[in-house]
Amino acid sequence: MPGADVIVEATRSGFEQFVEIAKRPAAGPYAYTLPVRAKGLKAKANKDGSVTVDPSTSALSNTFDTYVQQGETVDWSTDTDTELDFGNPGTKNADGTARTARSFITWNTTPIQDAR
């Protein structure tokens, strides 16, 4: 949709998705619809307005995650770092190269094994 983006935020503990609307329509109330295809799953709205899809991904745990970023030599796979980076944030390294990053996550999918 023009002027809106779907944002997926991945962290060590799971992920969330948001719709960010860049500019509120000038007149009257407004609404948006985010279609979700969930064949065989049940989606329900929570009291706070968020939408939960069953089975929830909260049962999934990651067994490993890290990211690598051009120009960095740090081991980001430690438990103390909570961020996962990807893409190019628009900044450059001291030598002028882009700081392109890539994230890696391994999920334990045993809780939803054979689910459809």
Secondary structure as GFF3:
##gff-version 3
##sequence-region A 1 116
A	DSSP	beta_strand	4	11	.	.	.	ID=ss1
A	DSSP	beta_strand	14	21	.	.	.	ID=ss2
A	DSSP	beta_strand	42	45	.	.	.	ID=ss3
A	DSSP	beta_strand	51	54	.	.	.	ID=ss4
A	DSSP	three_ten_helix	57	59	.	.	.	ID=ss5
A	DSSP	beta_strand	61	69	.	.	.	ID=ss6
A	DSSP	beta_strand	101	108	.	.	.	ID=ss7
A	DSSP	three_ten_helix	110	112	.	.	.	ID=ss8
###
